[in-house]
Amino acid sequence: MLEKFFHLHSRGTNTRTEVIAGITTFLTAAYIIFVHPAILGQAGMDKGALTTVTCLVACLATLIIALWANAPLMMAPGMGLNAFFTYTLVLGEGLPWQTALGVVFLSGVFFLILTLLGLRERIVRAIPTSLRLATSVGIGLFIAFIGLQNLGLVVKSEAVLVQLGRISPAVLVGLGGLLLIALLEILKVRGSILIAILATAGLGMLLGLSPLPEKVVSLPPSIAPLAFQLDIIAALNISLWSSIFSFMFVDLFDSLGTMLAVCREAGMVDREGNIPGLPRMLNADALATVGGALLGTSTTTAYIESASGVAEGGRTGLTSVVTALLFLAAAFFTPLIAAVPAYATAPALVVVGFFMMRGIGQLDFYNFEEGVPAFLTFLLMPLTYSIATGLAFGFLSYVALKILRGKFRECDPFLYGAALFSLVSLIF
C-alpha cells in the first residue's frame, strides 16, 4: 500500500529510510514547538492553546503537502513572520491579535489567488536578487535582535535606545545554550537547537532559576481561545495593506526557495530541470496559511530543515507523514514545553537569525545601485521593528536609483507597482 501511494521504489527509497528521514526532520525543526508559542504568547495569546495550535498546524500542513504533492517537505508557522506578527503589528502598532490574525488570513487568500493564477513564480522573477537576499538578512537580524532581548543581554535604554543588560545567572545559562548550539552545529549533530533548548532549560531548573514542570504528559490544551477568533473586517483597513503585502511577499520567497532547494536535493526534477509537483506544493502552502490563521497562528511556511531528512535519504511524502505524526504526538507534552523559560529559547532565535543572514556575503556593496537598497532593506527591519518598513524603503530606493540613472527598462512593472504601493503605505 505504501509503495503504491508514495512510489517508494521509483524514488529509490524504502519504508525504513523514509521513517528515519522523517524522525530526522522532526528533531531538526522541533524547536519551533518551544519558540513559536513563546513569541506569539507575548501578543497576549493563550500560550497553552498556542502550543497545541503549533503542533496541530505543523501536523496538518505537513500532511497536506505529503499526501497531495508526495514531497519530503515539512511545514509549520514560520520564523520571522511570527516576530513581525507580535512585535510589529500587536506590540508595535497596538493591533488586537485577532486583527493581526485577520491580516495573516487575507495574505493567505491573496497568496492562494496568485498561485492559482500562476503569477507566483512570475512575481519572484520580478524582484532583484539583491532585495531577495536582503530580505532574508534583515529578518535574520530582526530575529537575532529579539533573541538577545528575550535573553536579557540587550535591554532598553533611555539614553542610547539599547544597551548591555545585567549579566545575571539566567543570562549566563542562556549564553551557555548559545555556545552549545554552535558546538553541536560544528560537530554536525542533528537536532542541535532542540537539544540545546532542553539542556539549557534543564540546567536552569537544577539551578533554581525556573520551576520544574508539575508533569510531563497531559491532554493537549484546548484551541478554543484562539481558533476562529480572527477579525477579518478590521484587517481590511487600508493602513494594514502594507502588512498584508509583507506577509505575502516574505512567504512567497521563503516557501518557494525552500521547495526548490529541497526538491532538487531530493532529485524530484524532470529532464528540463522542472519540479512537476511544484504547483501542488505552492497551493498547499497557501492553504496552510489560510487554515493556520483560522486556527490561530501566524503565517505557515515550508521549512528548510526538511533538507536534513532528505540528507538521510527521504524522497517521498512518507517522510513528511512521519514528521507530521511526531508533531501531533508532541502536543501531549505541553506541560514540559510550557515550563521552558525564555532564556532557554532565546539562543534558538539568535541561531536561526544567524542562519538567515548567510546570504549577506552574496550582496555586492561596491555596486551602489544594488547595495544601497539592499542595505536599507536589512538595516531598517530590526531598527524599526518592522519587516514592512524595510521592504518599503528597499523597493522605493531601488526603483528611484534606476529612474535617476535612466535605466527604466531594468525594473519590472511589478517592481514599479511594489514601489508605488510602498510609498502609499508609508504616507498613510
N, C-alpha and C positions, 0 to 999 in steps of 0.2 A: 504493500500500500504506500509506504513512504517513498519507495523507488518510483512508483508510478506518478505520484503527485509532485515530488521535488526533482525528479530526473537526476538522481544521485550519480548513477553510473556515467551518464553522458557528460556530467560536470567533473568527473574524475575524483569523486569523493565517496564516503560511506557514512553510515549512521554514527559509528564511534567517533570518527573525525569531526563530524558536524556537532555532536554533543560537546566534545572538548572545546571546539571553537566557540560555541555558544556560552559556555561557562567562562571562557577567557574574556569574551566581550563584556559580559556582566561584571566580572571582577574589575575590569579596567574602567568601566563607566559608573559603577555603583556609588561613587562619591556623590553623584547628583541627588541621591536619596537624602543625604545629610545636608548638602549645601543649598539646594533649591528651597526647601521649607524655611531654612534659616534666613534666606534673603527675602522671600515673599512674606514671611512672618512679620518682618519689620514694617510692612504696609498695613498692619492691623488685621491680617487674615489669620484664621484659626490654624495653628501650627500642626495640631494633630490631624485635622482634615487635610491639610496640605501634604503631609507625608503619605496619606492614603491616596490622594489625587495624583501625586507624583508617580507613585508605583503603578497606579491603575492606568494613567495616561501612557506611561512608558510601555506597559504591557500591551494595551490595546493598539497603540500606534505601531509598535514593532510587529505585532501580529498582522496588522493590515498590510504592511509592506512585505512581510514574509509570505503570506498566503496569496496576495494579489499579484505581487511582482516577482516572487520567488528569488529574493535578493538577501544576501547575508548582512543586512543593514539594521542598525538599532536606532530607534527614535525616542526622544524624551524632551521635556522642557529645556530650551536652550540657554546656555550661559551667555551673559552679556545682555540679552533681551530681558531676562528676569531682573537684572540690575537696572536697566532702563525703566522697566515697569515700576519698580519700587522707589528708586532714588530720584528719578526724574519726574515721572507722572504723579505718583502718590505723595511722596515726601517733598519733592521739589515744587510741583505746580499745585499741590493741595487737592488733587482729584480724589474722590472716593475710589476705593479699589474696585468697586462694582463698575464704575465708568471706565476705569483702565482695562477691565476685562472686556468691556464693550469695544474698546479700541482694538484689542487683540482679535476679537471676533470679526470685526469689519476688515481688518488687514488680511485675515484668513480667507474671507469671502472674496475680496478683490484678487487675492493671490490665486484662488481657485479659478476665477473667471479668466485671468491672464493665462493660466495653464491650459484651460480648456480651449482657449482661442489660439494656443500655440505661440503666444507672444513672450513667454518667459525667457527662452533662450535668446530671442531677438533683443530683449532689453539688456541681458547680460553682455552681449557683444557690443552694445552701445556705450557702455561705461568704460572709461580708460582703465587700463591695468593698474596705473599708479593710484587711482582713487579706490579701486577694489582692495589693493594691498593696504592702503592707509586706513580703510575702514576696519579691517581686522586688527591692525596695530593699535588703533585708537580704542577699540573695545577691549583689547588686551590691557592697555594702560588703565582704562577705567576700572576693570575688574580687579586688577592688582592693587590699585589705589584703595578700593573698597575693602579688599582683604587686609591691607595694612591698617586701615581704620578699625575694622572689626577686631583685629588682634590687639589694638590699643597702642601700636607702635607709632602711629601718626594720629595726632589729636588736633582739635580746633584751637586756633589762637586768635585773639582779638587784634594783636599787633601785626602778625605776619601771615594771617589766614590759617596756616597749619604749622605744626612743629612736632618735634620728637616727644612722645609720651613718656610716662614713668615706666621704667624697666621693672615691672612687678614680676612675681613668680609666674603668674599666668602668661605674661608676655614671653618670658624665658622658655616656658614649656612649649608655647606656640612656635617660637623660633627654632626650638629643637625639632618640632614636627616638620618645619620647612626644610631643615637640613636633612632630615630622614628621607623626605620625598626625593630630594636631589640625589642623595646617595643611592637610593633604590633605583632611580632612573639611570644613574651611571652604571649600575650593575645589571640593568635591563630586567628588573623584577616586575612581573605582571601585577597590576593592581596596586601600584606604589602609593597612589593617593588614598585609596581606601585603607590600606594597611597603616599609613601614617595617621589618618584621622582616628582610627580605632586605638592605635598605640598612644597618641597624644591625649585622647580623652581618658584612656585607662590610667596613664601616669598622673593626670590632673586629679582624678578621683582618688588615687592612692595617696596623693599629697594633701588631700582635703580641700582642693581648690574648687571642686564641684561635687555635688552629691551623687551617690551611686543610684542606678535605676532600681525602682522598687521591684520590678520584674522584667523579664527579658521578652517573653512572648505573650501576646494577647490578641483578641479580635481587633481588626483594624478600626480606627475611629471613623465615625460616620462622616460622609462627604456633604451632608445636608447644609452645613454652614456656608458652603462655597458653591455647590452645584446649582446652576441655573439662576445665579444671583446677579449676573451681568446686566448692565444698564446700557442697552444699545442706543436708545433715543438720545441720552445725554452725550454719548460718544460721537454723535453726528454733528456736534458743534464745529463750526468752521475752524476754530482755533486748534482743534485736535487733528486736523487733516495731515499736518506735517508728521505727527506722531504715528498715525496710521501708515503713512508712506514709509517712515523709518523702519517700523516693524517689518513691513513687506519687503523693503529693499534689503535689509540685513539678512533676513531669512532666505531671500532669493539667492544670494551668493553663497551663503553658508551651506544650505542644503545641496544646491546644485554642485558646488565644488566638492563637497564630501561624497556625493553619489558618484560623480565622475571618477574621483581618485580611487575609491574603494572598489567600484565595479571593474575598473581597468586592472587593478591589482588582482582581482578575483578571476580575470580572464573572461569577463562577461561582455565581450565585444565581438562584432562581426568582422568580415573581411575588409570592410570600408572603415573600420575603427569606430563605428557607432555602437551605442548600447541599446539593443532592441527594446528592453523593458523600461527605458527611462521615462516615457510618458506616464506609465502607471505609477512609477515611484514618485514623480512630481505631483500627480493627483493625490496620492496617498499622503504626501507631505502637507498639502493644502488642507485636506480633510482633517488631518490630525490637529492642525492649528485651530480650525473651527470647533472640532469636538473638544479639544483641550480647554478652550475658552468657556464653553458651555459647562464643563465640569468644574472649572475654577482655577485655571493655571495660565501662565503666560505662554508665549509662542513655543510650539513644539517643532523640533528640527531634527535632521539626521545628524548622527554623532560620528566624528572622525575616529573615535575609539573603536568603531566597527572594524577598522583595519587590523586591530590586534587579533580578532577572531579569524579574519582572512589569512593573516600570517600563520595561524595554527592550522590552516587547511580548510576553513569554512568556505563553501562555494554556493550554497543554496539557502533558501528560506528556512530550512530546518535549523540552521544555526541561530537564526533570529527567533524561531519558536522557543528554543531552549532559553535564550536570553529573556524573552518575554515572560515565560513561566517563572523564572527566578525573580524577576521584578515583582510579580504578583505575590510570590511567597514572602518577599521582603516586607510586604505590608503588615505581616503578622508580628514583626519585630519592632513595632512602633515605640514601645517603652524604651528600648535600647537606643533607638535613633533620637528620640526626644531628649535623652539625657546627655547627648553630645553637646558640649559648650561651644561658644563662638570662637574661643582661642584654638579649638581643635579643627574647625572647618575653615578658619581664615587662611592657613597656609595653602589649602587647596585652591582658594581663589587666586592667590599670588602665583601659584604654579600654572594654573590654567591661563592666567594673563600672560605669563612668560611664553607659553605655547603659542598663543595667538599673536605674539609680537615677532615671531620668527621671520615674517615676510619683510621686515624693515630693511634687511640687507639687500633686497631687490629694488629698493627705491633709489632713483638717481637724483641726488641732491645737488649735483652740478648742473642739472638742467632745470632752470628756474620755472619754465612753463609747466613742467610736471611736478617738480619738487615742492614749490611753494603751496599749491593747492593740497598736495598730499600732507604737507607739514601742518597746515591749518586744520585739516580734517582730523588727524590723530591727536593734535595738541589740544584742541578745543573740547573734545569729548570728555576727558577727565576734568579739565579746568572749569567747564560749565556744567558738569554733571549731566550731560545730555548728548546722546548719540545723534539726535536730530539736528542739534546746533552744529556739530562737527560736519555732518553731511551737507548741511545747507551752505556753510562757508566754503566747503570743498568744491561743490558744484558751481557756486557763483564765481569763485576766484578762477577756476579752470576755464569757464566759458568767457569771462571778462578778459583774461590774458590772451586767449585765442582771438577774440574780436579785436583787441588792441594791436595784435600782430598781423591782422588782416587774414588770418587763417580760418575763415568762416566755414569752409567745407570740411575741416578736420573734426568738427563737432556734429555728432549725430542729432537729428531732430529731437529724439527723446531726451538728449542731454540738454538741449535748449529748454525743453519743457520742464525738466527737473530743476534747472536753474531759476526759471520764472516762478515755478511753484515754491522754491526755497525762498525767493525774495518776498513773495506774498506772505508766506508763513512767518518770516522774521518781522515784517512790518506789523502784522496783526497779532 
